[in-house]
Amino acid sequence: MTTAASRARVAASWGAFRHPLFTVIWLATVVSNLGSWVSAAASGWLMTSLNPDPFVVSLIQVATNLPLFVLALPAGALTDIVDRRKLLLCSEVAVLASGVALALLVSSHLITPAGLLIMTALISAAAAIGAPPWQAVVSELVPRPDLPSAVSLNSLGINISRAIGPALGGLLVSAFGYGPPFWIDAFSNAGVIAALLSWRNRPKRPADLPPETLGSAIMLGLRHARYNPHLSATLVRTAAFFMFASAYWALLPLVARTQQSAGPGLYGSLLAAIGAGAIGGALVLPRLKERWGANQLVAWCTAGTAAATLLFALSRHPATSLAASLLGGVCWIGAVSSLSLSAQVALPEWVRGRGLAVHVTVIFGALSIGGLLWGELASATDVSTSLLIAAAGAALSVPLVRRWKLQTGLGVDFTPALNWPAPVTIHEVHGDRGPVLVTIEYRIDPANRARFLRALFRLAPERRRDGAYGWKVFEDPAVDGRFVEIFQAESWREHLRHHSRITRTDQLHEEALRWCMKGDAPRTTHLLQVLKPE
């Protein structure tokens, strides 16, 4: 590769830093994440002092991850309904308040195993409300060409904090006790709050329709994820990676304490080594992505995670554990950044918060379930056996999930087509009235029947992911070449929203039907359910 091409690749990797707002928020979040990792190292080690049972220790990871699993989807729906900046501010203020409460309990020596788990879960719940909007606003901070750079740099920022924070946390615990790490974390997001207060995000164009209700938005987000093939493939690969990668995260405190009889300094060093490996991986990540592509890169990273987990299982010396941490960090950032970008490029703007929330739900659901599974297995057997089984599972998952491809949404044009005309009515229809039955009648050349049906059935997931349900196709046995497509919407207002969700790529798929038709354009009718009169 020429020097000029190499320079262009490096420039593209750091391209998101050309945008000042992204840079300011990135720096503030690095500091905030630094505080989180300082307290994470202290929490894990504190629990081994309060109760060293492997299952109880693994519950720290569960308490951290489970709220994100439970709350991510409602938070994602709110992300698409309310002002994202205000939602982020509420989340960060709640994180600060709950962090101060935990620091007070620890400093006052009033903390118990149950109290530590409850406060960890509360802080995580506050952070969970902010997780989907943080991911969603990336597309507002940088243009689409710089989105891969922004996603990679966000992962890099997290791992810079991870490289410094745990080691700092271990040193602080060794030198000053458990209180200082939690006080550092309590106020570490003050810069984020200041950045959000100074950010004046662009107001959205006033909507023609009122916002969706929370329950409807959540259900539609789940339906969209189910019928969006670009996102659903990403979710399968995400679950497969995080389920087995969760093992060494959940059991790492015990690797240091029981397998090597070490103190908090080694535990912090192992976490720091994971972060250092991730930083090193980020530096070579653009070249690896260019050489292998996202699918092969995630496969190699999963295999590398299996190898790192195996090293943790066999380790009886700090050097072996540090080597495993470095390898785990390299593989972690390679997989996480590739999976995150795959989710980002799979979504249109109207459902971005909910789609990313589903991705977050899968990540932290896998981490939570995995943490419980590997912790319980370690209690029933031992730490080494649990890690050996997780390593074998990670290795086996590589060929099993290969058929689900990543980043296929890069070639999709999600720009709204706005090609569906407004429904014609003779009187005003109340927005809540429904359900609505939509019928589209096609007249085709019978010679094109097979081609027409293949094109029409390709539209089914597009209809469903945009809010329709009950999709079916009927053929008229009395008129050769007459077909009727039907689907429903839960209300008149929801069907009007469907009109604005058709993308330019959807429009191309609809136009493919016209090659099979004869005569006029399809005839569309809208029918409203009539209730029995009282």
C-alpha positions, 0 to 999 in steps of 0.5 A: 500500500502506498504512503499516501493511501496509508496516510488517508486511512489513518486520517479517516480513522481519526476523522471524527475529531475534526468536529469540535463538539464530538471532541469535547464530549469525547474527552468528557466521557473519557474522564467519566468512564475513568471514574467508573473504572476506578470504582468498578475495580474497587467494587469487585475487590470490595465484594471479595472482602465482604463475601468471597463466594464466587457466585456472590462476586459474579453478582457485581457484574450482574448488578452492573449489567442487568439494569442495562438489559431491563431498561435499555429498551424503554430508554431507547423508546424515550430516545426517539420520542423526547429531546435526547440532550435533556434525557442525557442530562437527567441520566447523568445527574441521576448517576452523580446523585447515586454515586455520592450516596454509594461513596457516603456508605462506603466511607462510613463503613456502612456498606454490606454485600446486599447494599453494594449490589443495590447501589451498584444496580441503582447507578447502573439503572441511571446510566442505562437511561443514557446508554441508547441516547449516547449511541443515538447522538453520535449520528448528530455529532458527526456526518455519516462518512465519519460515523465509523471513525466516531464509533471506533473512537468511542470504543477507544475512549472507553478502553483508555479509561479502562487502561488507567482506571482499574490500576488507579483504583487498585492503587487507591484501595491499597494506599487509602482504602475503599472510600476514595475510588467511589468519591472520584467516580461520584463526580467524574461525570461533572464534565459530561454534564457541563458539556451537555449544558453547553450543547445546543442541539439542532431542534427537530423539524416540527412533526405533523403527528404527535409523539408515539406513546411509550408502550407503542414505541417499545413494541414497534422497536421490537417489531422493527428489530425482528424484521430488520435483517441487517440488525437481527444478524448483528444481534445474533453475532452480538449475543454469541460474542458477549455470552462467552466473553462475560466469563472472564469479566465476571470471574476476574477478581477470583482469578487474582485472589484465589488462583494467584493469592494476590491483592487488589493491585494485581486485579487492577493491573489485569483490568488495566491490561485489558484496556491497554490491549484494547488501545493497542488493538484500536491502533491496528484496527483500521488495517485489520478491518480493511484486510479482513472485513467485519465478519472475519475480524469478529470471528478472529476476535471471538477465537482470540477471546476463547484463547484469552479465557483459556489462559485465564483458566490455566493461569497460576502466575501473574505474567500469564494472566497479564498476557491473557488480559492483553489478548482479551483487550485486543479482541474486545475492541475489535469485536465491540467496535465492529458490532456497534458499527453494524448496529449503527448502519442498520437503522433509519433515523426514526427508530435509531434509539430503539434499534440501538437500545435492542442492541444494548439489551442483547449486549447486557442481557448476554453479560448478565446471563453469562455472569450468572451462569459462569458464577454459578458454575464456578461455585459448583465446580471451581473458577478454572473449570468454569473458564475452560467451559466458556473458552470451549463455547466461544471457540465453538460459536465461531463456525455456528454463527458465520452465516449471519453477516455484519454491516450489510446496512452500509449499502442501504439508503435509509433516506425517507422516500416520501413516495406514498401519497396521503390517504384520501378521505371524505371526512376527518378521521380521528388519529386513534381510530383503528385498526386500519386495514390497507389493501393494495390491488395489483393486476399483472401479466400472468406470465410474470406471476413467479417473478411478481410474487418473489418481489412482493414477498421481499416487501413483507419484512419491510412492511412489518418493520415499519409498523404493519402487522397481519401481512398477507397476499391473496389471489383472485381465482376468477380473474387471472393476474389479480392479486391483493396485498393486505396489512394492518396498522394499529391506528390511523395515526400509526398508518400515517407514520408508516408513510414517512418511514418508507426509505429510498431502498424500499421504494426501489423494491416497490418499483420492481413490482411495476415490471410485472404489472400491466395497466395502471398503478396499484390501487390502494384502499384504507378500511377502518374497523367498525364497532357494533352499535350499542 
